Amino acid sequence: MHHFRYAGPNLHCESVDLAEVARLYGTPTYVYSAATMEDNFRRLQRGLTGLDVQICFAMKANSNLAVLRHFANLGAAFDLVSGGELRRVIAAGANAKASVFAGVGKTEAEIKLALENGIFAFHVESEPELARINHVAGTLGVKAPIAIRINPDVDAHTHAKITTGKSDNKFGIPLKYAGAAYEAAAKYPNLALKGLQMHIGSQLTEVGPFVEAVEKVVPFAAELKAKFGLVYFSIGGGIGIVYRDALASGQPAWWDAQPAGQRPLTPEAYGAALAPLLRGLGLKILLEPGRFMVGNAGVLLSRVEHLKRGAGKNFLIVDAAMNDLVRPAMYESYHEIVPLQRDTSRRALVADVVGPICESGDCFAKDRQLQEVGEGELLAFMSAGAYGYAMASRYNSRPMAAEVLVKGSAFELINARETFEQMIGGEKVPAFLK
Ligand SMILES: *Cc1c(COP(=O)(O)O)cnc(C)c1O
């Protein structure tokens, strides 16, 4: 469920008319709903009632400072993957002490920064990394808290570029070698063994693979708890969201109408399936949701530049492009595209919705049926709150888009559109070319 709906003909985010946002701040612009993020956070937390749960928002999905602060205010910590992300947590006025640091290639400088800021734990992906973290902790005279990421070898049934829990992925240590990895970790003088971690992939819309992975790993977690006194088990993120019927899925009625067995995963179903498996462990449970927390809480606003009618094909050329939202080009992913002003008296249009970038891959949708729209009219790309702005680039020298946060009837710019001067700010022509 989310807070984007038509009020009369106009698409609103909470109580704010999105056309007003576009008028004030231009396009392309990302708009996020604070209420939707809060609902997502609370529903997931409630779904696991009875367990000692800490939600660590996987901030790589959306790392705007305002988004981080909003989640921190609700009680979230963060799953971060770089020194830059750690610095964002601090800049947002949030606390790094309940946050975890993941990733396969943490540098010595990043490890040092995390230790200085009292990180809750490092999620370690290999044996050489144990040695490195031990070394840095030693130079600071501290013990580094760690958990080892294990790879449960479970098929997440998701897109190849976002599956992480199979043995042929670069992530984690295979379950059969994990015991030896903990034994090795225990021998390092500057490491403190605190937890166990896994993350099997992203955009999972069924609970089955989560259940399979948890069932597979729980006995091992119990063994490690007994042997090394572990205090937590992180079951990762990966909960999927609705992309295809994104707008309709904002209403409870849509969920009720889904045929049995075909309903996309809800936080309630996730909690109901997993909580009983985890309850007996007596460990703190960390969750690392990224997409689920913000995906349906954001849209990308864009303006139509031209409707180009071709031979047997129409192209709707918009002012957003693959540099703003790369998911369709990178993962062949679907985003629902809706007009900001709905007019049911208009004819339907079937068109490829494309950006202005000089790449055939700069295509958001093929043969998409939309309400007929023309130059200057506004569209929203739904479910763009996760891996949207966060993966944006300046390709074709297009500035980074603006971001706006809505809360009730209030809205504010939380990231100004990049200026040309900012875009070229670090560049210079060397003296030997002058
Ligand atoms: C990316 C990532 C997540 C978040 O994944 P989502 O699918 O966005 O929930 C969680 N944990 C780790 C280790 C990750 O790499």
The ligand as a Tripos MOL2 file, in Angstrom:
@<TRIPOS>MOLECULE
LIG
   15    15     1     0     0
SMALL
NO_CHARGES

@<TRIPOS>ATOM
      1 C1         21.2920   -4.7950   -1.4400 C.3       1 LIG1
      2 C2         21.3290   -5.4750   -0.1360 C.ar      1 LIG1
      3 C3         20.2090   -5.4540    0.6900 C.ar      1 LIG1
      4 C4         18.9120   -4.8260    0.2850 C.3       1 LIG1
      5 O1         18.2810   -5.4950   -0.7470 O.3       1 LIG1
      6 P1         16.7850   -5.1240   -1.1510 P.3       1 LIG1
      7 O2         16.4200   -6.0790   -2.1900 O.co2     1 LIG1
      8 O3         16.7920   -3.7150   -1.6290 O.co2     1 LIG1
      9 O4         15.9480   -5.2960    0.0800 O.co2     1 LIG1
     10 C5         20.3150   -6.0440    1.9250 C.ar      1 LIG1
     11 N1         21.4590   -6.6470    2.3410 N.ar      1 LIG1
     12 C6         22.5570   -6.6850    1.5630 C.ar      1 LIG1
     13 C7         23.7840   -7.3470    2.0650 C.3       1 LIG1
     14 C8         22.5180   -6.1170    0.3010 C.ar      1 LIG1
     15 O5         23.6050   -6.1750   -0.4840 O.3       1 LIG1
@<TRIPOS>BOND
     1     1     2 1
     2     2     3 ar
     3     2    14 ar
     4     3     4 1
     5     3    10 ar
     6     4     5 1
     7     5     6 1
     8     6     7 2
     9     6     8 1
    10     6     9 1
    11    10    11 ar
    12    11    12 ar
    13    12    13 1
    14    12    14 ar
    15    14    15 1
@<TRIPOS>SUBSTRUCTURE
     1 LIG1         1 GROUP 0 **** ****
